[in-house]
Amino acid sequence: MAGVSFKAGAAVRAFYNMSDHPQGYRFVRMLDSTLSEGGSGEAKDPPTIGLSAGWIPATVGEDWDAATGDSEGVLLQLFGRFEDPYRDEKAVDGMWWRVRPELVRPMSSPRTIELSLVVVRWREYFLKDAQERGPKTFSILNEALIREALEGAGSPGEALGKEGKYEVFTIFASTSAHLDAVPQQVLASSLRGKRKAALYFVWPTQRPALERPASGCIAEPALRTLMTGL
């Protein structure tokens, strides 16, 4: 990246990945701000839905060049509203973030999105018992399993992430009501990739008693409706 530089205030696009958060939070750029807690949507406990990996318009926060710039990347203010599924804090407008310089480009630079991926996963993403079990193939509540599928060997992240040629929209949900609240048409129209796919890290169940906290189970009719709707 010799000779590359960015000036404070410049309008750019940056490739965001929620997994890069230094404290392990999982902020997504919200698909629909009315779904946030306290938003104008009807759901009292809305799901968290948004872009978790992909290109976002941004403004450069400080001068950066390859010779003297921060090794952690270019400081940017990302455009949009961001929320973590736990909602320990209110949603953030214009989140500050550092991105590697090779994934920061002028607004006019063309982008090629080879793959749009929708990921459905349990809203409470950090469950101690699940993490201790390790990334086994059936442990859908385990964060390591999901990261391996998205960014490990043979994953979309490995194949397409270096040049930002993919995007991921994540639905954090833990009840059938969460899935029922997904704005399917808005989500489908937001997918810009040449190819589209979905990964579901939840268990479908036809037994209402199994749809409970930390179970990973969601009512089968709600999950099927989402799958066919997309």
C-alpha positions as a Markdown table, in Angstrom:
| # | Residue | x | y | z |
|---|---|---|---|---|
| 1 | Met | 0.0 | 0.0 | 0.0 |
| 2 | Ala | 3.0 | 2.3 | -0.5 |
| 3 | Gly | 2.0 | 5.8 | -1.5 |
| 4 | Val | -1.7 | 5.4 | -0.5 |
| 5 | Ser | -3.1 | 8.3 | 1.6 |
| 6 | Phe | -6.5 | 9.6 | 2.8 |
| 7 | Lys | -7.4 | 13.1 | 3.8 |
| 8 | Ala | -9.7 | 13.9 | 6.7 |
| 9 | Gly | -13.2 | 14.7 | 5.5 |
| 10 | Ala | -12.9 | 12.7 | 2.2 |
| 11 | Ala | -16.0 | 10.7 | 1.2 |
| 12 | Val | -15.1 | 7.1 | 0.7 |
| 13 | Arg | -16.6 | 3.6 | 0.8 |
| 14 | Ala | -15.2 | 1.1 | 3.3 |
| 15 | Phe | -15.6 | -2.6 | 3.8 |
| 16 | Tyr | -17.1 | -3.2 | 7.3 |
| 17 | Asn | -17.0 | -6.5 | 9.1 |
| 18 | Met | -18.7 | -6.7 | 12.5 |
| 19 | Ser | -16.3 | -9.4 | 13.7 |
| 20 | Asp | -13.5 | -6.9 | 13.8 |
| 21 | His | -14.9 | -5.2 | 16.9 |
| 22 | Pro | -12.1 | -5.0 | 19.5 |
| 23 | Gln | -14.4 | -5.9 | 22.4 |
| 24 | Gly | -16.3 | -8.6 | 20.6 |
| 25 | Tyr | -19.6 | -6.8 | 20.1 |
| 26 | Arg | -21.6 | -7.6 | 17.0 |
| 27 | Phe | -22.9 | -4.3 | 15.6 |
| 28 | Val | -24.8 | -4.4 | 12.3 |
| 29 | Arg | -25.7 | -1.5 | 10.1 |
| 30 | Met | -29.4 | -1.6 | 10.5 |
| 31 | Leu | -31.6 | -2.6 | 7.6 |
| 32 | Asp | -34.6 | -0.7 | 8.9 |
| 33 | Ser | -34.1 | 1.8 | 11.8 |
| 34 | Thr | -37.8 | 1.4 | 12.8 |
| 35 | Leu | -36.9 | -2.0 | 14.0 |
| 36 | Ser | -34.5 | -0.6 | 16.7 |
| 37 | Glu | -35.6 | -0.5 | 20.3 |
| 38 | Gly | -37.6 | 2.7 | 20.7 |
| 39 | Gly | -38.0 | 3.0 | 16.9 |
| 40 | Ser | -41.4 | 3.6 | 15.2 |
| 41 | Gly | -42.0 | -0.1 | 14.4 |
| 42 | Glu | -44.8 | -2.0 | 16.0 |
| 43 | Ala | -42.7 | -4.8 | 17.6 |
| 44 | Lys | -41.9 | -4.2 | 21.3 |
| 45 | Asp | -38.9 | -6.5 | 21.1 |
| 46 | Pro | -37.8 | -6.3 | 17.5 |
| 47 | Pro | -35.0 | -8.5 | 16.0 |
| 48 | Thr | -31.7 | -7.0 | 15.1 |
| 49 | Ile | -31.2 | -7.1 | 11.3 |
| 50 | Gly | -28.6 | -5.5 | 9.2 |
| 51 | Leu | -25.4 | -5.5 | 7.2 |
| 52 | Ser | -22.7 | -7.3 | 9.1 |
| 53 | Ala | -20.1 | -7.4 | 6.4 |
| 54 | Gly | -20.0 | -5.2 | 3.3 |
| 55 | Trp | -19.4 | -1.8 | 1.8 |
| 56 | Ile | -20.6 | 1.3 | 3.6 |
| 57 | Pro | -20.3 | 5.0 | 2.7 |
| 58 | Ala | -18.0 | 6.7 | 5.2 |
| 59 | Thr | -16.1 | 9.9 | 5.9 |
| 60 | Val | -12.3 | 9.9 | 6.7 |
| 61 | Gly | -11.8 | 11.0 | 10.3 |
| 62 | Glu | -8.2 | 11.9 | 10.2 |
| 63 | Asp | -5.3 | 12.1 | 7.7 |
| 64 | Trp | -3.7 | 8.7 | 7.0 |
| 65 | Asp | -0.8 | 7.6 | 4.8 |
| 66 | Ala | 1.1 | 4.4 | 4.4 |
| 67 | Ala | 4.3 | 5.8 | 6.0 |
| 68 | Thr | 3.0 | 7.3 | 9.2 |
| 69 | Gly | -0.6 | 6.1 | 9.5 |
| 70 | Asp | -2.1 | 4.0 | 12.3 |
| 71 | Ser | -1.2 | 0.3 | 11.7 |
| 72 | Glu | -4.8 | -0.6 | 12.7 |
| 73 | Gly | -6.2 | 1.2 | 9.7 |
| 74 | Val | -7.9 | 4.3 | 8.5 |
| 75 | Leu | -10.2 | 6.0 | 11.0 |
| 76 | Leu | -13.6 | 6.5 | 9.5 |
| 77 | Gln | -17.1 | 7.5 | 10.5 |
| 78 | Leu | -19.4 | 5.0 | 8.9 |
| 79 | Phe | -22.7 | 6.3 | 7.5 |
| 80 | Gly | -25.9 | 4.7 | 9.0 |
| 81 | Arg | -27.4 | 3.5 | 12.2 |
| 82 | Phe | -25.7 | 0.6 | 14.1 |
| 83 | Glu | -27.0 | -1.7 | 16.7 |
| 84 | Asp | -25.7 | -4.6 | 18.8 |
| 85 | Pro | -28.3 | -7.4 | 19.5 |
| 86 | Tyr | -27.9 | -7.2 | 23.3 |
| 87 | Arg | -28.8 | -3.5 | 23.2 |
| 88 | Asp | -26.8 | -2.7 | 26.3 |
| 89 | Glu | -26.5 | 0.8 | 24.7 |
| 90 | Lys | -28.7 | 2.7 | 22.3 |
| 91 | Ala | -28.2 | 2.3 | 18.6 |
| 92 | Val | -25.3 | 4.4 | 17.3 |
| 93 | Asp | -25.6 | 6.9 | 14.4 |
| 94 | Gly | -22.4 | 7.3 | 12.4 |
| 95 | Met | -20.2 | 4.7 | 14.2 |
| 96 | Trp | -16.4 | 5.3 | 14.3 |
| 97 | Trp | -14.4 | 2.4 | 12.9 |
| 98 | Arg | -10.9 | 1.6 | 11.6 |
| 99 | Val | -10.6 | -0.2 | 8.3 |
| 100 | Arg | -7.5 | -1.6 | 6.6 |
| 101 | Pro | -6.5 | 0.8 | 3.8 |
| 102 | Glu | -6.9 | -1.7 | 1.0 |
| 103 | Leu | -10.6 | -1.9 | 1.9 |
| 104 | Val | -11.1 | 1.9 | 1.7 |
| 105 | Arg | -11.9 | 3.2 | -1.7 |
| 106 | Pro | -13.1 | 6.5 | -3.3 |
| 107 | Met | -16.9 | 6.8 | -3.7 |
| 108 | Ser | -16.5 | 6.6 | -7.5 |
| 109 | Ser | -14.6 | 3.3 | -7.4 |
| 110 | Pro | -16.6 | 0.5 | -9.0 |
| 111 | Arg | -17.6 | -2.4 | -6.7 |
| 112 | Thr | -18.3 | -6.0 | -7.7 |
| 113 | Ile | -20.4 | -8.0 | -5.2 |
| 114 | Glu | -20.1 | -11.7 | -6.2 |
| 115 | Leu | -22.2 | -13.0 | -3.3 |
| 116 | Ser | -24.9 | -11.8 | -1.0 |
| 117 | Leu | -25.4 | -13.9 | 2.0 |
| 118 | Val | -28.2 | -13.8 | 4.5 |
| 119 | Val | -27.3 | -15.3 | 7.9 |
| 120 | Val | -30.0 | -16.2 | 10.5 |
| 121 | Arg | -28.6 | -16.8 | 14.0 |
| 122 | Trp | -29.5 | -16.8 | 17.6 |
| 123 | Arg | -29.8 | -13.2 | 19.0 |
| 124 | Glu | -27.9 | -13.9 | 22.2 |
| 125 | Tyr | -24.6 | -14.5 | 20.5 |
| 126 | Phe | -22.4 | -15.0 | 23.5 |
| 127 | Leu | -23.6 | -17.9 | 25.7 |
| 128 | Lys | -20.8 | -19.2 | 27.9 |
| 129 | Asp | -21.9 | -22.8 | 27.9 |
| 130 | Ala | -22.1 | -22.9 | 24.1 |
| 131 | Gln | -18.6 | -21.4 | 23.8 |
| 132 | Glu | -17.1 | -24.0 | 26.1 |
| 133 | Arg | -18.4 | -26.8 | 24.0 |
| 134 | Gly | -16.3 | -25.7 | 21.1 |
| 135 | Pro | -17.2 | -25.2 | 17.4 |
| 136 | Lys | -18.8 | -28.6 | 16.8 |
| 137 | Thr | -20.9 | -29.0 | 13.7 |
| 138 | Phe | -24.2 | -29.2 | 15.7 |
| 139 | Ser | -23.4 | -26.4 | 18.1 |
| 140 | Ile | -25.3 | -23.6 | 16.4 |
| 141 | Leu | -25.1 | -21.3 | 19.4 |
| 142 | Asn | -21.3 | -21.3 | 19.3 |
| 143 | Glu | -19.7 | -18.2 | 17.9 |
| 144 | Ala | -16.6 | -20.0 | 16.8 |
| 145 | Leu | -18.7 | -22.3 | 14.6 |
| 146 | Ile | -20.4 | -19.4 | 12.8 |
| 147 | Arg | -17.1 | -17.5 | 12.3 |
| 148 | Glu | -15.5 | -20.7 | 10.9 |
| 149 | Ala | -18.4 | -21.0 | 8.4 |
| 150 | Leu | -18.2 | -17.4 | 7.4 |
| 151 | Glu | -14.5 | -16.6 | 7.5 |
| 152 | Gly | -12.6 | -19.9 | 7.9 |
| 153 | Ala | -11.0 | -22.2 | 5.4 |
| 154 | Gly | -13.1 | -22.5 | 2.2 |
| 155 | Ser | -15.5 | -19.8 | 3.4 |
| 156 | Pro | -17.0 | -16.8 | 1.6 |
| 157 | Gly | -14.7 | -14.6 | 3.7 |
| 158 | Glu | -11.6 | -16.4 | 2.7 |
| 159 | Ala | -12.5 | -16.5 | -1.0 |
| 160 | Leu | -14.0 | -13.1 | -1.4 |
| 161 | Gly | -13.1 | -11.0 | 1.6 |
| 162 | Lys | -9.6 | -9.7 | 0.6 |
| 163 | Glu | -11.2 | -7.6 | -2.2 |
| 164 | Gly | -14.6 | -7.1 | -0.5 |
| 165 | Lys | -16.5 | -9.0 | -3.1 |
| 166 | Tyr | -19.2 | -10.3 | -0.8 |
| 167 | Glu | -21.7 | -9.0 | 1.7 |
| 168 | Val | -23.5 | -10.5 | 4.7 |
| 169 | Phe | -26.9 | -9.5 | 6.1 |
| 170 | Thr | -27.4 | -11.0 | 9.5 |
| 171 | Ile | -30.7 | -11.6 | 11.3 |
| 172 | Phe | -30.3 | -12.0 | 15.0 |
| 173 | Ala | -33.5 | -13.7 | 16.3 |
| 174 | Ser | -34.5 | -16.0 | 19.1 |
| 175 | Thr | -38.3 | -16.2 | 18.8 |
| 176 | Ser | -40.8 | -16.9 | 16.0 |
| 177 | Ala | -42.0 | -13.3 | 16.5 |
| 178 | His | -38.6 | -12.1 | 15.6 |
| 179 | Leu | -38.7 | -13.9 | 12.3 |
| 180 | Asp | -42.3 | -12.8 | 11.6 |
| 181 | Ala | -41.0 | -9.2 | 12.0 |
| 182 | Val | -38.3 | -9.5 | 9.3 |
| 183 | Pro | -39.2 | -7.1 | 6.4 |
| 184 | Gln | -38.6 | -9.7 | 3.7 |
| 185 | Gln | -39.1 | -7.5 | 0.7 |
| 186 | Val | -36.8 | -4.8 | 2.0 |
| 187 | Leu | -34.1 | -7.4 | 2.8 |
| 188 | Ala | -34.4 | -9.1 | -0.6 |
| 189 | Ser | -34.2 | -5.8 | -2.5 |
| 190 | Ser | -31.0 | -4.9 | -0.5 |
| 191 | Leu | -29.1 | -7.9 | -1.8 |
| 192 | Arg | -26.7 | -6.7 | -4.5 |
| 193 | Gly | -24.7 | -9.7 | -5.2 |
| 194 | Lys | -24.6 | -11.6 | -8.5 |
| 195 | Arg | -25.4 | -14.8 | -6.5 |
| 196 | Lys | -27.5 | -15.0 | -3.3 |
| 197 | Ala | -27.6 | -17.6 | -0.6 |
| 198 | Ala | -28.6 | -18.0 | 3.1 |
| 199 | Leu | -27.3 | -19.9 | 6.1 |
| 200 | Tyr | -29.5 | -20.7 | 9.0 |
| 201 | Phe | -27.9 | -21.3 | 12.4 |
| 202 | Val | -31.1 | -22.1 | 14.3 |
| 203 | Trp | -33.0 | -25.3 | 14.9 |
| 204 | Pro | -36.6 | -25.6 | 13.6 |
| 205 | Thr | -39.1 | -27.1 | 16.0 |
| 206 | Gln | -42.8 | -28.0 | 16.0 |
| 207 | Arg | -42.9 | -28.2 | 19.8 |
| 208 | Pro | -43.7 | -24.8 | 21.3 |
| 209 | Ala | -42.1 | -25.8 | 24.6 |
| 210 | Leu | -38.7 | -26.0 | 23.0 |
| 211 | Glu | -38.8 | -22.4 | 21.8 |
| 212 | Arg | -37.1 | -21.0 | 24.9 |
| 213 | Pro | -34.1 | -19.0 | 26.0 |
| 214 | Ala | -30.7 | -20.5 | 25.0 |
| 215 | Ser | -32.3 | -23.4 | 23.1 |
| 216 | Gly | -31.5 | -22.3 | 19.6 |
| 217 | Cys | -34.9 | -23.5 | 18.6 |
| 218 | Ile | -37.5 | -21.4 | 16.6 |
| 219 | Ala | -41.0 | -22.5 | 15.5 |
| 220 | Glu | -40.8 | -24.3 | 12.2 |
| 221 | Pro | -43.7 | -22.4 | 10.5 |
| 222 | Ala | -42.0 | -19.0 | 11.1 |
| 223 | Leu | -38.6 | -20.3 | 9.8 |
| 224 | Arg | -40.2 | -21.9 | 6.8 |
| 225 | Thr | -42.1 | -18.7 | 6.0 |
| 226 | Leu | -38.9 | -16.7 | 6.1 |
| 227 | Met | -37.1 | -19.2 | 3.9 |
| 228 | Thr | -39.7 | -19.3 | 1.3 |
| 229 | Gly | -40.3 | -15.6 | 1.4 |
| 230 | Leu | -36.7 | -14.8 | 0.6 |
